[in-house]
Amino acid sequence: MKKHEIKELTKADVELRLSDAVEELYNLRFQHAMRQLDNPLRLRHVRKNIARYKTILLEYETGRRTSKKETTNQ
């Protein structure tokens, strides 16, 4: 997922994608340990996406970011 696509997500969407990415990272690490991982660079991409998701969540928590969808509903 591209950076600009991640920035457009709501807080709930980011939390959902973060939990999916953490689970994917766990599975990739397991495959890597068993020497079954086809693309080892996938580990790096998933880790970077997790960092992006956590950064966006921190911005929501500190108030530096508000969702456009949430502000229009209020």
Long-range contacts (C-beta under 8 A, 24 or more apart in sequence): 1-49, 3-52, 6-49, 6-52, 6-53, 6-56, 7-56, 8-68, 9-56, 10-67, 10-69, 10-70, 11-57, 11-60, 11-67, 11-70, 14-53, 14-56, 14-57, 14-60, 15-57, 17-49, 17-53, 18-50, 18-53, 18-54, 18-57, 21-46, 21-49, 21-50, 21-53, 22-50, 25-50
